Amino acid sequence: MSAKAKPDPSVVQGRVDDQGRLTTADPQLLGLHSRAGGSEGGALAVPQIAALARLARRLNITVSRGLIAADGDRDIDLWVRAEPDEAGVSLLITSWSERPARSPAYAANDEREADFARATADWTWETDDSLRFTMVSPSITATAGRRQDELIGRQLTSLLRFIEAGDGSLPILTALAEQRRFDDQIAELRGRSTARYRLTGIPLIDGGGRFAGFRGQATSIPAWLPISAATEEPEEPRLGDMPAFGERLDKALRAPLDHIIASAEAIHDQPDGPLRRDYTVYAHDIASAGRHLLALVDDLVDLQAIERADFRTEAEPIDLAEIARRAAGLLAVRAADHKIRIDRPADDETLPATGEYRRALQVMMNLLTNAIRYSPEGGQVWIRLEQDGGQASVCIADQGRGIAIEDQARIFDKFERVDPTEAGTTGLGLYIARRLARAM
């Protein structure tokens, strides 16, 4: 590794190879790397910059982020641009500002403020300056039926279709052109779902003062609410107004839980170097508990919705075979963790029906999750499609211990489980699934 001459004192450059080793660096970066314990020709030892380089290489897109690196009793504010190529990643740091290290309390206050700002959203996102996703929150999986890694690097418009405002404009595109905040972009989820969202976003500015993308929120719009009223600020709900109160409670819990899960998973993955084994176990347990709480929130919100007298599902053409394949794909990692094989419909198999895509996927996910949960390790789960006259149905079978005849009616009641002492389930899944199936 060699230090190279730096023609512009306001810019710091460096490069890592495809193994994450710092091969060239300007003196400032080289010094920071050395003080962090890095060796000549060794892996980049500044964890925040190293993680950004790995992200850029994994996504194969240029990623720009503001970072804070610790350097002894100082913090260094950095704006780093990581650009991948065939041989590694080039680093361009256009801001390098040193200051005294923040106290833990100050950082905690910042984090609480950020959580509060995200608390009204169903899911959060970040894009680069071309509106390509660089981050989406975990709740996107339930919302869109897609994994996070399927969306990273793809255009925002691959997930959402923007709807014009009353004056014919698209607020997000106007904000993109003017590189400013936007608040009232209405968008519809692509695919067979008709879910709509209100998008808000703030611009990300890099250390050189250049526009670098958006950080935003997506808040669901009830199906019965006209688009013209979607941008109006809702009244604060009264405590007795349970549907509105439940929606606000859902939004207040979802963002902090997303943040807890994402942080715990990041610790468990050890992106910045090895940790003690018990720490990674704790992180896994925290993420699992967070996902359980998030599932409980989802179930309670669904419970509130389906028990309303005016609850209706959409009637749209769907393909149950495609939905079954999608559910199997979303749960493939969970099945692999238990060494369970899912025998899903063939790619050319179809079963047309009428229903609501998102709700049908929700039912399928619930049944398939149960099949995986109660199957023995190394077992198999089958998904079979059937058509009988004007009815289309899906059968999910597993090699679990089965359900006693006397329990088969009870388990479809609210908060009921085959084993009441079993931990990790809410006892609402089958009740909700049956209500949704009957509604369709």
N, C-alpha and C positions, 0 to 999 in steps of 0.2 A: 504494500500500500504506500502511496506517496502523497505528500501535500503539494497542491498545485498553486500556481500564482492566481490571485483573485483580482481580475480587472475592475470589478465594480464592488466597492466596499459595502454597499447596501444589500448585496446579494451573497448568500452562502450556498455553495453547491457541493454535491457529493454523489456517490454512486455505489449501489450494492449489486452483487452478482446474483445468479439464480439460486444460490445457497444462502443468501442473506448476509454475505460477508462484505464489509466496507472495503472497497477496492481503491477508491479515490475520494478525497475530501479536502475542502478548504480548511485553513488552520483552525477557525472557530469550531467547526463540526468535529474535526480531528481531536481537538482538545477536549470537547465535551465527551466524545466517545472514550477517550483515554481515562478521564476522571470518573466515568461510569464503570470502569473496570475492563474496558475493551482492550484487546491486544492488536498489534499490527497484523493486518490480513485476517483478523478474526471476525466473528459475527458482530453486526452493529449492536452496540451495548446500550444505546439509548432506547428503552422499550417502546416509548410512544412513537418515535419515528420508525423503528423497526416494524411495529404492528401496522402502521400506515403503508409501508412498502409492501408488506405481505398482502394486505388487502388489495392494493392496486394490481399486484401481480396475479392474485387469484381471480379478480374480476376482469383483468386485462383491459382496464380503463384508467384514465388519469383521475386521481383523487386528490383534492385539496382540502386541508383541514387546519383549523387553529389548534395548537397543542400547547401544553405546559409541561416542561421538563425540569426536574429537580437537579440542581447543581450545587451541592454542599448546602450552605445556608441561604442560597438564592433560588428563585424560580426564574425560568426563562420562558417568556411568551414567544411562540414560534408560529409562523404560518408556512406550512410545508406543502409543496406540490410534488406528488410522486407519479412519475410517468413511466409505465412499463414498456419494455421492448423484448426482443428475442433473447437477449443475454442477461437481462437484469432489470433494475429500476433506477432511473435518474432522479435525484432529489434536488429541488430548488427551494431554498428558504428565503422568502422575501421580507420577512420581519424577524428581528432578533432583539428582544427587549428584556433586559434583566431587571429584577426587583426583589425585595425581601420576600422570603417564603411566606405563603399564607398560613395562618393558623388553622388547625382542623375545624374550629368552630365556624370560621369564615367560609370555608369550603362547604361545610354542612348547610349553612344558610343558603348558599348559592344553589345547592342541590334541591333543598326544599322549595325554593322559589321556582326552579325549573319544573319540579313535579307538580306544583300548583298550577302552573301555566298549561301543563299537558292534561290536567285532570278532567277537562270537559270533552276530551276527544275520544272517539271510538278507537282510533289508531293514529299513529304518528309516522312521519316519513321525512326523508331528506333526499334532495336531488343535486346533481351537478348543474353546470350552466346550460346543459342541453336537455334538462328535465329527465335525466336518467337516474333511476333509483340508486342511491348509495347506502340507504338505511331504510328499513321498514320495521315497525314494532311487531312482536310475536303474534298479536291478536289478528293480524292480517290473514293468518291461516284459516281461522274460523269464518272470517268475513268473506273472503274471496275464494276459499277452497284451493289456495295455492300456497306452497311453502315459501318461506322468506327467500331462500337461495334461488328460487325460480324467478324472482322479481328483480333481485339486485343486478344492476347493469342494463335493465330494460327501461324503455321509455314509460313515463307516467301515463301516457295515452294508451299503452298496451293494456292497462288495467281499467282506466276510466275514460268515459266519453264526456267531454265538456259540453255544457248546455249554455246557450247564449242568454245573457241578461236581457231585461226588457228593452233596452236600447240597441240590442243586436250585438253588443260587445262580449268578449270573453275576458273577464277580469284577470285571469292568470296570464294570458298572453300579453295583455296591456302592461301588467306588472313586469313580465319578462323583458319586454321592449324597453321599459323605463327603469328596470332594475330597482324596483321598490316593493313595498308590502302590498298584499291583496287580502281581501276578507270574505268576499261573497261569491266565490266560484262554485256554482252548482254542477255536480258531475254524477253520471250514472255508471254503475258497475257494468263492465262489458260482459258478454256471455248471455246466458239465458236468464240470469237474475235481473230484476228491475230495481234493485236497491239504489237509493240516491244518497248523496253526501254533500255537505257544505264544506268546501275547502278554504282554509286560511293559510297564509304563509308569510314568512319574513325572509328578506334576502340575506344570504351569507356573503360576507365581504372578506377577501383575503388580505394578507398583510401589506400588499402593494396597493390596496384600495380598489381592487378589481372585483366585480361581481363573480361569485363562485357557485351560485345555486340558491335553492330555497330550503328552509326547514319549516315543515308545516304540520297541520292537523286535519283530520277528516272526521266530521261529526254527522251521524246518520240523520236523515230526514224521514219522518213518518210517511208511509205511503199515502195517507189520506190528506196530507198537507199540500196545498197548491204550491207550485214553484214560485209564484209571485209572493207568497208569504214566507218562503223558506229563509229569506235573508233578514227577516224582522227579528229583533232580539226577543226571545221568549220571556214571558213573565216568570218571576220567581215562584215556584210551586209552594202551595200551602202544605203543611204536614199531612193534612187529611186527604190531599189529592194524591192517592197512592200510585197511579200510573206515572205521573210526572215525577213524583218523588223517587220512585224506583228507577226511572231513567237517569236522574241526576246521581243517585247512589251508585248505579252501574258505572257511569262515567268517572265519578270521583275515585272509584276503586280500581278501575281497569288500568289506567296509566301507571300508577305506582306499582301495581302488580307486574305489569309488563317490564317496568324498569328493574324490579327485584329479580325477575326471572332472567332477563338478559344479562344483568350483572353477575348473577350466580353462575350462569352457563359460561360466561367469559372467564371467570376465575377457574372453573372446572377444566376448561380447555387449555389453561396455562399458556396463553399466547406470548407472555413475556418471560418465560423461563419456568423451570420446574419448581413445584411447591411441595411441602410436606404432604404425605398421602392423606393424613387425617383432615387437612384443610380442603383437599379436593373432594373428599367424602362429604364434609360439611356443605360445600358448595352444591354438590349434587342433591343433597337432602333439602336445601333451601329452595332450589329450582323446582324440585318435585312438589314441595309444599305450596309454592307459589302457583304452579300449574293447577293443583287441586283447588285452591281458592278461586282461581280464575274460572275454572269449570263450574264451581258452585255459583259464582256471579252469573255466568251464562245461563245456568239452569234456572236460577231465580227470576232472571229477566224474561226468559222464555215462558216460564210458568205464569208470570203475570200477564204476558201477552195472550197466550192461548186460552186463558180462562175468562177473557173479556167476552161479553155477549156479542160484540161486533167483530170478533176475530175472523178473518178470511185469509185463505192462501190464494196466490196467483194461479191462474189456469193458463199454462203455456206449454208448448210442445217440448218434451224432454226425452232423452234416451237413457233408460235405466242401465243399459250395459255400460255406457260411457261414464255414468255416475258411479257405478260399481268399480270401474277401473280407477277413477279419480280417488275414491275413498281408499282403495287398496294401496295406491301410490302414496297418499298422505300418511298412511299408517305403516308403511313398509319398514321404516326404521324401528318402530316399536315392536313389530313382529320379529324383526331380525334380532333384536335384543333378547328375545325369548326363544330364538332358534325355531320360529314358527313359520311355515311356508303358507302363503295365501294363494290358493288356486282361483284366479279371477277369470272373468270372461275373456275370450280371445279378442284380439284387436279388431277383427272384422265382424264381431257379433254385435247385433243391435236388438233393442227392445223398445220401440216407441211407446210413449204414454203421454198423458196429460197431467200436469202437476206443477209445482213450483221448484225450480232447479235447486235453489239454496236449501229449501226445507227437505227435499228428497235426499240431498247429500247429507244433511244433518241426521236424518233417520238412519241412513246407511252407515255413517260414521259411528253412531251409537251402537248399532247391532254388531258391527265388525269389531269395535273396541271391546265389547263384552266377550265376543268369541275369542279374541286374543288373550284377554285377561284370564279367562277360565280354562284355557287349553293347557295341557301339560307341555313342558319344554320339549322341543323337538317334534311337536305335533303339526297338524295341518288344519287349515280352515278352507272351506269350499264356498264359493259364491255361484249359485245356479239361477238361471233366468227361466221363467215359465210364462206362457200365454194361454189363457183359457177363455175363448170367446172374446168378449170385450174387456177382459181384465188382464192386466200385466202384473206380475209379482216377482219378487226376488227372494230366494231362500239362502240363508247363511247357516252353515252347519259347521260344528267343531267337534273335537274329541274330548271335551270336558266331561265332568262327572254327571252332567244333566241336572234337570230340575224335577223334583218330586211332583206327582200329580196334584197333591193338595196345596202346593205352593204356586202352581202355574197361573192361577187367577190373581193371587195376592201380589205378585211381584210387579204387576202393572198399576198398582195403587201408589199414591204419592208417598215418598220417603220409605218405601218398602224395599227390602233386600232379601235374597235367599238366606243369607247368614246375617242377622242383625248386628252381630259383633264385628263384622268385617270393616276394616278401616280403608279410607281412600276413595269411597264412593258416596254419592249424595242420596241415592235412592229415588232420583227424579228422572233419570234417563229414559227408562222404558215407558214411564207414564207420559212423558212429553212426546216420545217417538210415536206411541199409539195415537195420541191426540192429533198429531200432525198427519199421520197416515190416513186417519179417518177424515180429517178436514180436506184432504186432497181426493 
